[in-house]
Amino acid sequence: MKKKTRPSAPATRPSAPAPRSAFFAVIMAGGKGERFWPASTAKKPKQLLALVGEKTLLAQAVDRLEGLIPPQNIFVITNRDIVKEARKAAPMLPAKQIIGEPVGRDTAAAIALGAALIGARDPNASFCVLTADHIIGDRPLFQRTLREGLKLAAQNDVLITIGIQPAFPSTGFGYVEAGDVLAENDGITFLKARRFVEKPNAETAEDYVNTGRYFWNAGMFIWSLAAVRKAIAQFRPQLLPMMARVGKTRTAAQLEAAMNKEYPKLEKISVDYALMEKANNIVMIRGVFPWDDVGSWPALENHIAKDAANNTVVGTCENLDASGNIVLSRGHLTALIGVKDLIVVQAAGVTLVCPKARAQDIKKMVEKLRATKTYDKVL
């Protein structure tokens, strides 16, 4: 995201209790997860995999809301061709609330769709926007963060983003620069959001962390339906016809027809570019719960215990003088001899071997294989 400094955010009123029935959630689950290939494929992307723990990432995202937002108030926005698998992964939700987009149009469209669906249920709602591929710890603290954010959003015309307290100077995340403290409720701190910045280089990231003013941009948002509709009308009115048409639907067939009609017309744009960089009523919550955006195989090292040789293993692996490797080998035996710092994955009839330092190039390999049009069954 480009650097942008905003006018000061408006003062906020202390959050008062809000009716829990007015709280909703939209979980975005439409990514392809290509950096987790070959385990992650178009038919079963990473949000439908149990990469960390026994449950899929999508199921974990839903579970984290238990006791805060009822299942009937949770919507999942995903790809139409994996709706059936997503419903299997999240059987605790009503099947009709797992919605498949006909084409991907990035996060602005997905959030507008979620807002339209929620608005048809409760025009006075407030909702949070989460993603299905985050690893989040300390559920009580996470829920308290969301609860206080939802309460504040219900009482104020603000767009709330969650900034994560940096654990180290990461070059893999964007950052939010925070300003003055606006409020503190039940131990949750709200600050002015001054600007968003792109993923920095290592030196800049270290400078950011040292100032104490910069936070990782977690891509999670909280707002009232009224506030986000107002922002969309001001900055991205192209989304309004889709929202209006979706809001009038009453059956699954009508909803599908509305999306088929409206989605191809939409520009592919993220909510950060469409709204957050333009609005002047942005508030940031300081997120101090454990958080990770598992974007590629090396992220597993942060969440899975290593063996005596410092290897991260999911499945079955034997090694001889091998260290620092990441191995996924369910249903297979992988044997490593004298190698270090590799990613070795056996999945879907494919074996991947890649240096950890080139994990980002896995996506390039997927693109190369797709271009040959001979490997579709493993993509």
MARVOVEX-157893 format. One record per residue: y, z, x of N, C-alpha, C in turn. Coordinates in steps of 0.1 Angstrom, whole numbers, padded with zeros to 4 digits, always signed. Atoms other than C-alpha are relative to their C-alpha. Layout:
BEGIN
YZXYZXYZX/...
END
This chain:
BEGIN
-0012+0000+0008+0000+0000+0000+0012+0000+0009/-0012+0001-0007+0035-0008+0012+0007+0013-0001/-0008-0012+0000+0058+0020+0022+0011-0001-0010/-0010+0000+0010+0081+0030-0006+0005+0014-0002/-0006-0013+0003+0105+0059-0010+0006+0000-0014/-0004+0000+0014+0112+0069-0046+0011+0010-0002/-0009-0011+0004+0140+0089-0063-0008+0012-0003/+0007-0013+0003+0132+0125-0069-0007+0000-0013/+0007-0001+0012+0106+0132-0095+0007+0010-0009/-0007-0009+0010+0119+0150-0127-0006+0014+0001/+0005-0014+0001+0116+0187-0131-0011+0001-0010/+0011-0002+0009+0084+0198-0148+0001+0013-0007/+0001-0012+0007+0079+0224-0174-0013+0007+0004/+0013-0007-0003+0053+0251-0167-0010-0004-0010/+0010+0005+0009+0020+0241-0182-0004+0011-0010/+0005-0009+0011+0011+0257-0215-0014-0004-0004/+0013+0004+0005-0023+0258-0230+0000-0012-0009/+0001+0012+0008-0033+0225-0244-0014+0000-0007/+0013+0001+0007-0062+0218-0269-0010-0008+0008/+0010+0006-0008-0093+0210-0249-0005-0013-0006/+0005+0012+0007-0103+0184-0275+0009-0012+0003/-0010+0011-0003-0072+0164-0264-0002-0005+0015/+0002+0004-0014-0086+0161-0228-0011-0010+0000/+0010+0011-0001-0105+0129-0219-0001-0003+0015/+0002+0005-0013-0118+0113-0187-0004-0015+0000/+0005+0014-0002-0122+0077-0175-0006+0000+0014/+0007+0001-0013-0147+0072-0147-0001-0014+0004/+0001+0014-0004-0143+0039-0129-0013-0001+0009/+0013+0002-0006-0177+0027-0118-0003-0015+0002/+0002+0014-0001-0172-0010-0111-0001-0006+0013/+0000+0006-0013-0173-0014-0074-0014-0006+0004/+0012+0007-0005-0199-0035-0055-0007+0008+0011/+0006-0008-0011-0205-0011-0026-0007-0009+0010/+0007+0009-0009-0213-0040-0003-0002+0006+0014/+0002-0006-0013-0209-0018+0028-0012+0009+0001/+0012-0007+0000-0240+0000+0017-0012-0009-0002/+0011+0009+0000-0261-0031+0016-0010+0003+0012/+0007+0006+0011-0291-0036+0015-0004+0009-0011/+0004-0009+0010-0296-0005-0005+0008-0003-0013/-0009+0004+0011-0266-0014-0027+0001-0015-0002/+0000+0014+0003-0269-0047-0044+0008-0002-0013/-0007+0003+0012-0251-0065-0073-0006+0006-0012/+0007-0005+0012-0278-0054-0097+0000+0016+0000/+0001-0014-0001-0278-0018-0084+0010+0005+0011/-0010-0003-0011-0245-0010-0065-0001+0015+0003/+0001-0013-0006-0239+0023-0047+0002+0011-0010/-0002-0010+0009-0227+0042-0077-0013+0003-0008/+0013-0003+0007-0262+0039-0092-0011+0004+0010/+0010-0004-0010-0279+0051-0060+0002+0015+0002/+0000-0014-0004-0288+0087-0050+0001+0000+0015/-0002+0000-0014-0273+0084-0016+0000+0014+0006/-0001-0014-0004-0266+0121-0013-0005+0009-0011/+0005-0008+0010-0287+0145-0033-0010-0008-0009/+0011+0006+0008-0313+0137-0060+0006-0008-0012/-0006+0007+0011-0289+0123-0086+0009-0012+0005/-0009+0011-0003-0270+0090-0086+0015+0005+0001/-0014-0003-0002-0233+0091-0076+0007+0001-0014/-0006+0000+0013-0224+0082-0112-0004+0013-0008/+0005-0012+0007-0245+0111-0126+0007+0012+0005/-0007-0012-0006-0229+0135-0102+0015+0000-0005/-0014+0000+0005-0194+0123-0113+0001+0005-0014/+0000-0005+0013-0203+0130-0149-0003+0015+0000/+0004-0014+0000-0219+0164-0141+0012+0009+0004/-0012-0008-0004-0187+0176-0124+0009+0003-0011/-0009-0003+0011-0169+0175-0157-0006+0009-0011/+0007-0009+0010-0195+0197-0176+0008+0013-0002/-0007-0012+0003-0177+0225-0193+0015-0002-0001/-0014+0003+0000-0143+0209-0189+0004-0010-0010/-0003+0011+0010-0144+0177-0209-0014-0004-0006/+0013+0002+0007-0171+0171-0235-0005-0014+0002/+0005+0013-0003-0194+0141-0231+0006-0011-0009/-0005+0010+0009-0180+0124-0262+0015-0004+0004/-0013+0004-0005-0146+0123-0244+0000-0006+0013/+0001+0006-0014-0158+0107-0212-0004-0015-0002/+0002+0014+0000-0156+0069-0208-0003-0005+0014/+0003+0006-0013-0172+0050-0179+0003-0015-0001/-0003+0014+0000-0158+0016-0171-0007-0007+0012/+0008+0006-0011-0182-0006-0151-0001-0015-0002/+0002+0015+0002-0194-0042-0147-0010-0002-0011/+0008+0002+0011-0210-0057-0177-0015-0002+0003/+0014+0003-0003-0241-0068-0159-0008+0012+0005/+0007-0012-0003-0250-0033-0149+0001+0012-0010/-0002-0010+0010-0242-0015-0181-0013+0007-0004/+0013-0006+0003-0279-0010-0189-0004+0010+0010/+0003-0009-0011-0285+0006-0155+0009+0012+0000/-0009-0011+0000-0254+0027-0158-0003+0010-0011/+0004-0009+0011-0265+0041-0192-0013+0008+0004/+0012-0007-0005-0299+0050-0176+0004+0011+0010/-0004-0010-0010-0281+0068-0148+0008+0012-0006/-0009-0011+0006-0258+0088-0172-0005+0002-0015/+0005-0001+0014-0280+0095-0203+0007+0012-0007/-0007-0011+0007-0259+0126-0210+0013-0005-0008/-0011+0006+0008-0231+0103-0223-0005-0009-0011/+0003+0010+0011-0231+0084-0256+0000-0014+0006/+0001+0013-0007-0242+0049-0246+0012-0009-0003/-0011+0008+0004-0213+0033-0265+0012+0002+0009/-0012-0004-0008-0189+0050-0241-0001-0005+0015/+0001+0006-0013-0202+0032-0210+0002-0015-0002/-0006+0013+0004-0182+0000-0212-0001-0010+0012/+0001+0010-0010-0188-0032-0192+0011-0010-0001/-0010+0010-0001-0159-0054-0181-0007-0014+0002/+0006+0014-0002-0167-0092-0184+0003-0005+0014/-0003+0004-0013-0149-0098-0151+0008+0011+0007/-0007-0010-0006-0135-0075-0125+0015-0003+0002/-0014+0003-0002-0097-0072-0125+0007+0012+0006/-0005-0011-0008-0093-0041-0103+0004+0012-0009/-0002-0013+0007-0081-0006-0113+0010+0000-0010/-0010+0000+0011-0050-0014-0133-0006-0004-0013/+0006+0005+0013-0070-0033-0159-0010+0010-0005/+0010-0010+0005-0098-0007-0160+0007+0012-0006/-0008-0011+0005-0073+0021-0165+0006-0003-0013/-0006+0004+0012-0055+0002-0192-0010-0001-0011/+0011+0001+0009-0088-0005-0209-0004+0014-0005/+0003-0013+0004-0097+0032-0208+0011+0007-0009/-0011-0005+0009-0063+0041-0222+0000-0005-0014/+0001+0005+0014-0067+0018-0251-0012+0006-0008/+0011-0006+0007-0101+0032-0259+0003+0015-0004/-0004-0014+0003-0088+0068-0257+0010+0000-0011/-0011+0000+0010-0057+0059-0277-0005-0002-0014/+0006+0002+0013-0079+0047-0306-0006+0012-0005/+0006-0012+0004-0095+0081-0307+0010+0011-0002/-0010-0011+0000-0065+0104-0300+0013-0005+0006/-0012+0005-0006-0030+0091-0296+0008+0011+0008/-0007-0011-0007-0019+0125-0283-0008+0005+0013/+0009-0005-0011-0045+0127-0255+0006+0000+0013/-0002+0001-0014-0042+0134-0219-0013-0003+0007/+0013+0003-0006-0068+0121-0195+0001-0001+0015/+0001+0002-0014-0079+0120-0159-0008-0013+0003/+0006+0012-0004-0090+0089-0140-0008+0004+0013/+0008-0004-0012-0119+0095-0115-0008-0012+0004/+0009+0011-0004-0143+0073-0096-0014+0005+0002/+0015-0004-0001-0181+0072-0094-0005+0000+0014/+0006+0001-0013-0184+0070-0057+0006+0010+0010/-0005-0011-0009-0168+0102-0044-0010+0011+0001/+0008-0013-0002-0186+0133-0030+0010+0011-0001/-0009-0011+0002-0168+0164-0042-0007+0013-0001/+0006-0013+0000-0176+0200-0035+0008+0010-0008/-0007-0011+0007-0166+0234-0051+0004-0004-0014/-0003+0005+0014-0169+0223-0087+0010+0009-0007/-0010-0009+0007-0150+0254-0100+0014-0003+0004/-0013+0003-0004-0120+0246-0079+0004-0014-0004/-0003+0013+0005-0122+0209-0087+0004+0000-0015/-0003+0000+0014-0123+0216-0124+0013+0007-0003/-0013-0007+0002-0094+0241-0121+0012-0009+0003/-0010+0009-0004-0074+0214-0104+0002-0010-0011/-0001+0009+0011-0081+0189-0132+0006+0007-0012/-0004-0007+0012-0075+0215-0159+0015+0002+0000/-0014-0003-0001-0041+0225-0146+0008-0013+0000/-0006+0013+0001-0032+0188-0141+0001-0005-0014/+0000+0005+0014-0042+0179-0176+0010+0008-0009/-0010-0008+0008-0021+0208-0190+0014-0004+0003/-0013+0004-0004+0009+0198-0170+0004-0014-0006/-0002+0013+0005+0005+0162-0180+0003+0000-0015/-0002+0000+0015+0003+0171-0217+0014+0005-0004/-0013-0006+0003+0037+0188-0214+0012-0008+0006/-0010+0006-0008+0056+0164-0192-0002-0015+0001/+0000+0014-0002+0064+0127-0188-0002-0003+0015/+0003+0002-0015+0047+0124-0153-0013-0008+0002/+0012+0006-0005+0021+0104-0135-0005+0008+0012/+0005-0009-0010+0000+0127-0114-0011-0006+0008/+0010+0005-0009-0020+0117-0084-0005+0012+0008/+0006-0011-0007-0043+0140-0064+0000-0004+0015/+0001+0002-0015-0037+0142-0026-0008+0010+0006/+0010-0009-0006-0064+0157-0005+0006+0005+0013/-0004-0006-0012-0055+0182+0022-0008-0006+0012/+0008+0007-0010-0065+0162+0054-0008+0010+0008/+0008-0008-0009-0094+0177+0074+0001-0005+0014/-0002+0006-0013-0087+0153+0103+0009-0012-0002/-0009+0012+0001-0064+0123+0111-0008-0013-0003/+0009+0011+0003-0085+0097+0093+0009-0013+0000/-0006+0013+0001-0077+0060+0097-0006-0008-0011/+0007+0007+0010-0099+0051+0068+0006+0002-0014/-0006-0003+0013-0078+0065+0040+0015-0004+0000/-0014+0001+0002-0043+0057+0026+0005+0015-0001/-0006-0013+0001-0019+0086+0025+0012+0001-0010/-0012-0003+0009+0007+0102+0001+0009+0010+0008/-0009-0010-0006+0038+0118+0016+0006+0008-0011/-0005-0009+0010+0047+0149-0004+0013+0006+0004/-0013-0006-0002+0081+0165-0008-0001+0015-0005/-0001-0014+0004+0092+0198-0024-0010+0004-0011/+0009-0005+0010+0070+0220-0045+0007+0001-0013/-0006+0000+0013+0076+0216-0082-0005+0011-0008/+0006-0011+0008+0053+0242-0097-0013+0004+0007/+0013-0005-0004+0023+0263-0090-0006+0008-0012/+0007-0006+0012-0002+0272-0118-0014+0003+0003/+0014-0004-0002-0034+0292-0114-0004-0004+0014/+0003+0003-0014-0033+0286-0076+0000-0015+0003/+0000+0015-0002-0029+0248-0081+0015-0004+0003/-0013+0003-0004+0002+0234-0063+0004-0014-0004/-0005+0013+0004+0023+0205-0077+0012-0003+0009/-0011+0004-0008+0047+0186-0054+0005-0014-0004/-0005+0014+0001+0070+0156-0055-0008-0009+0009/+0006+0010-0008+0053+0125-0043+0011-0010+0005/-0011+0008-0005+0077+0107-0020-0003-0015+0002/+0004+0014-0002+0058+0076-0011-0015-0001+0003/+0014+0003-0004+0024+0060-0005+0001-0009+0012/+0000+0008-0012+0015+0045+0028-0014-0005+0002/+0013+0006-0002-0013+0022+0039-0008+0008+0010/+0008-0006-0010-0042+0032+0061+0006-0002+0014/-0008+0001-0013-0026+0040+0095-0009-0002+0012/+0008-0001-0012-0037+0036+0131-0002+0014+0004/+0004-0014-0004-0051+0066+0150+0012+0008+0003/-0011-0008-0004-0018+0076+0165+0009+0004-0012/-0008-0003+0012+0001+0074+0132-0007+0010-0009/+0007-0009+0008-0026+0092+0114+0001+0015+0005/-0001-0013-0006-0024+0121+0139+0014+0005-0003/-0014-0004+0003+0014+0122+0134+0001+0005-0014/-0001-0004+0014+0010+0123+0096-0006+0014-0002/+0006-0013+0002-0014+0152+0098+0008+0012+0006/-0007-0010-0007+0007+0171+0122+0013+0005-0008/-0011-0003+0007+0037+0170+0099-0003+0010-0012/+0004-0008+0011+0018+0188+0071+0005-0006-0013/-0005+0006+0012+0035+0165+0046-0008-0011-0006/+0008+0011+0004+0009+0138+0043-0014+0004-0004/+0013-0003+0006-0023+0139+0022-0007-0013-0002/+0008+0011+0003-0052+0116+0018+0002-0005-0015/-0001+0006+0013-0048+0093-0012-0014-0001-0006/+0014-0001+0005-0079+0101-0033-0003-0010-0011/+0002+0009+0011-0073+0075-0060-0005+0006-0013/+0002-0006+0013-0076+0100-0088+0013+0004-0006/-0012-0001+0008-0050+0103-0115-0001+0008-0012/+0000-0008+0012-0040+0125-0144+0014-0003-0007/-0012+0002+0008-0015+0117-0172-0002+0001-0015/+0001+0001+0015-0008+0117-0209-0001-0014-0003/+0001+0014+0005-0016+0086-0229+0014-0006-0001/-0013+0004+0002+0021+0084-0237+0007-0004+0013/-0006+0003-0013+0032+0085-0201-0005-0012+0007/+0006+0012-0007+0008+0059-0188+0003-0013-0008/-0004+0011+0008+0016+0036-0217+0014-0004+0003/-0014+0003-0003+0053+0039-0210+0001-0007+0014/-0001+0007-0013+0047+0030-0173-0006-0014-0001/+0006+0014+0001+0025+0000-0182+0010-0009-0007/-0010+0008+0007+0051-0012-0207+0012-0004+0010/-0011+0003-0008+0078-0010-0180-0004-0008+0012/+0004+0006-0013+0059-0022-0149-0011-0011-0001/+0011+0010+0000+0029-0042-0160-0003-0003-0015/+0001+0003+0014+0035-0054-0196-0011-0010-0003/+0011+0009+0002+0009-0081-0191-0013+0006-0005/+0012-0007+0005-0017-0055-0199+0001+0004-0015/-0002-0004+0013-0003-0047-0233-0008-0007-0011/+0008+0007+0010-0019-0075-0253-0015+0004+0000/+0014-0004+0000-0053-0065-0241-0002+0014-0006/+0001-0013+0006-0047-0029-0249+0001+0001-0015/-0002+0001+0015-0034-0037-0284-0013-0005-0007/+0011+0006+0007-0064-0059-0292-0012+0010+0001/+0011-0009-0001-0089-0034-0278+0001+0012-0009/-0003-0012+0008-0073-0005-0296-0003-0002-0015/+0002+0003+0015-0079-0023-0330-0015-0002-0002/+0015+0003+0002-0117-0028-0324-0007+0012-0006/+0007-0010+0006-0141-0008-0344-0015+0000+0003/+0014+0002-0003-0175-0021-0333-0002-0005+0014/+0003+0005-0013-0192-0029-0300+0002-0015+0001/-0002+0015+0000-0192-0066-0309+0014-0004+0000/-0014+0002+0000-0155-0065-0316+0006+0003+0013/-0005-0003-0013-0148-0048-0284-0004-0010+0011/+0004+0010-0009-0168-0073-0264+0007-0013-0002/-0007+0012+0003-0151-0102-0281+0015+0001+0005/-0014-0002-0004-0117-0087-0274+0001-0001+0015/+0000+0000-0015-0125-0082-0237-0002-0014+0005/+0003+0014-0004-0139-0117-0234+0012-0009-0002/-0012+0008+0003-0107-0131-0249+0012+0004+0010/-0011-0004-0007-0082-0110-0229-0001+0002+0015/+0002-0003-0015-0097-0101-0195+0002-0012+0009/-0003+0011-0009-0097-0136-0180+0015-0003+0002/-0015+0002-0001-0059-0137-0185+0006+0010+0010/-0006-0010-0007-0053-0106-0165+0000-0002+0015/-0001+0001-0014-0041-0105-0129-0008+0011+0006/+0007-0010-0007-0063-0087-0104+0009+0009+0009/-0010-0009-0007-0042-0057-0092-0004+0014-0002/+0003-0014+0000-0047-0021-0083+0011+0008-0008/-0010-0008+0007-0030+0007-0103+0011+0005+0010/-0010-0004-0010-0013+0017-0070+0012-0010+0001/-0011+0011-0001+0006-0016-0067+0006-0002-0014/-0005+0003+0014+0010-0020-0105+0009+0010-0005/-0008-0011+0006+0024+0014-0114+0005+0010+0011/-0003-0012-0008+0023+0041-0087+0011-0002+0010/-0010+0003-0010+0045+0024-0061+0014-0003-0007/-0012+0003+0007+0071+0016-0088+0007+0011-0007/-0005-0011+0009+0074+0047-0109+0008+0010+0008/-0008-0011-0006+0099+0075-0102-0003+0014-0005/+0005-0013+0005+0080+0103-0120-0014+0003+0005/+0013-0003-0005+0051+0107-0097+0000+0015+0005/+0002-0013-0004+0038+0142-0091-0014+0000+0008/+0012-0002-0007+0011+0151-0065-0006+0014-0001/+0008-0013-0001-0015+0178-0069-0005+0001+0014/+0006-0002-0013-0025+0193-0036-0015+0004-0002/+0014-0002+0002-0063+0190-0036-0006+0006+0012/+0006-0008-0011-0080+0216-0015-0015+0001-0001/+0015+0000+0002-0116+0211-0027-0006-0010+0010/+0007+0010-0009-0141+0193-0004-0001-0014-0006/+0000+0014+0006-0138+0155-0009-0003-0010+0011/+0003+0012-0009-0151+0123+0007-0002-0012-0009/+0002+0013+0005-0149+0087-0003-0010-0007+0008/+0011+0006-0008-0183+0075+0008+0001-0015+0000/-0003+0015+0000-0172+0040+0018-0010-0008+0008/+0009+0008-0008-0199+0030+0043-0011+0010+0006/+0012-0008-0004-0232+0043+0059+0004+0012+0009/-0003-0011-0008-0215+0065+0085+0004+0013-0007/-0005-0011+0008-0201+0087+0057-0012+0010-0003/+0012-0008+0003-0237+0100+0051-0001+0012+0010/+0001-0010-0010-0234+0120+0084+0007+0013-0004/-0008-0012+0004-0209+0143+0067-0007+0008-0011/+0006-0007+0011-0233+0153+0039-0015+0002+0000/+0015-0002-0001-0269+0152+0051-0003+0006+0014/+0003-0007-0012-0283+0176+0076-0007-0009+0011/+0006+0009-0011-0292+0160+0110-0013+0007+0005/+0012-0005-0006-0326+0164+0127+0003+0005+0014/-0002-0007-0013-0331+0180+0161+0007-0010+0010/-0005+0010-0009-0321+0147+0178+0013-0006-0005/-0013+0004+0005-0289+0144+0158+0000-0013-0008/+0002+0012+0008-0303+0116+0136+0002+0005-0015/-0001-0002+0014-0293+0114+0099-0010-0008-0007/+0011+0007+0006-0324+0105+0079-0002+0003-0014/+0004-0001+0014-0331+0098+0043-0013-0008-0001/+0013+0007+0001-0368+0090+0038-0008+0005+0012/+0010-0003-0010-0394+0089+0066+0004-0007+0013/-0004+0006-0013-0385+0084+0102-0007+0009+0011/+0005-0007-0012-0402+0093+0135+0008-0006+0012/-0007+0006-0011-0383+0090+0168-0005+0005+0013/+0003-0004-0014-0389+0091+0205+0012-0003+0009/-0012+0002-0008-0358+0096+0226+0010-0008-0007/-0010+0007+0008-0336+0083+0198+0009+0010-0006/-0010-0010+0005-0304+0100+0188+0012-0006-0006/-0013+0005+0006-0273+0097+0167-0001-0011-0010/+0002+0011+0009-0288+0072+0143+0000+0004-0014/+0000-0002+0015-0285+0068+0105-0011-0008-0005/+0012+0007+0005-0318+0059+0088-0002+0002-0014/+0005-0001+0014-0326+0052+0052-0013-0008-0001/+0013+0006+0000-0363+0045+0048-0009+0007-0010/+0008-0005+0010-0377+0055+0015-0012-0009-0003/+0012+0007+0002-0413+0045+0010-0005-0008+0012/+0004+0007-0012-0415+0032+0045+0000+0010+0012/-0002-0008-0013-0420+0047+0080+0008-0009+0009/-0008+0007-0010-0393+0037+0104-0002+0008+0013/+0002-0007-0013-0400+0045+0141+0011-0005+0010/-0011+0003-0009-0372+0046+0166-0004+0004+0014/+0003-0003-0014-0377+0045+0204+0012-0003+0009/-0010+0002-0010-0349+0050+0229+0013-0007-0005/-0012+0006+0005-0321+0038+0207+0010+0011-0005/-0010-0010+0005-0288+0056+0197+0011-0007-0007/-0011+0004+0008-0260+0053+0173-0001-0013-0008/+0003+0011+0008-0276+0027+0151+0000+0004-0015/+0003-0001+0014-0277+0022+0113-0013-0008-0002/+0013+0007+0003-0313+0013+0102-0003+0003-0014/+0003-0002+0015-0319+0007+0065-0011-0010-0004/+0010+0008+0006-0350-0005+0048+0001+0001-0015/-0002-0001+0014-0344-0014+0012-0001-0014-0006/+0000+0013+0007-0351-0042-0013-0006-0011+0008/+0007+0010-0008-0374-0060+0011+0008-0005+0012/-0009+0003-0011-0346-0061+0037+0000+0011+0010/-0002-0010-0011-0343-0044+0071+0013-0004+0006/-0013+0001-0006-0308-0039+0084+0000+0009+0013/-0002-0007-0012-0301-0029+0120+0014-0003+0005/-0014+0002-0003-0265-0024+0130+0006+0012+0008/-0007-0011-0007-0244-0003+0155+0009+0007-0010/-0009-0008+0009-0226+0025+0137+0015-0005+0001/-0013+0004-0003-0194+0012+0153+0004-0013-0008/-0002+0013+0008-0198-0021+0133-0004+0001-0014/+0004-0002+0014-0206-0006+0099+0009-0008-0009/-0008+0007+0009-0176-0023+0084-0004-0015-0001/+0004+0014+0000-0191-0057+0093-0012-0003-0009/+0011+0002+0009-0220-0052+0069+0005-0008-0012/-0006+0008+0011-0197-0066+0042+0001-0015+0004/-0001+0014-0005-0192-0097+0064-0013-0007-0001/+0013+0006+0001-0229-0102+0066-0004-0003-0014/+0003+0003+0014-0232-0100+0028+0007-0012-0004/-0008+0012+0003-0205-0126+0025-0007-0012+0006/+0007+0011-0007-0224-0148+0050-0012-0004-0007/+0013+0003+0008-0257-0145+0031+0003-0006-0013/-0003+0006+0013-0240-0152-0002+0004-0014+0001/-0004+0014-0002-0225-0184+0012-0011-0009+0002/+0011+0009-0002-0259-0197+0021-0008-0003-0013/+0006+0001+0013-0271-0193-0015-0015-0001+0000/+0014-0001-0001-0306-0186-0004-0005+0014+0000/+0004-0015-0001-0306-0148-0004+0004+0007-0013/-0005-0007+0012-0294-0141-0040-0008+0012-0004/+0009-0010+0005-0324-0120-0048+0002+0014+0007/-0002-0012-0008-0315-0094-0021+0015+0004+0000/-0014-0003+0000-0277-0094-0028+0004+0006-0013/
END
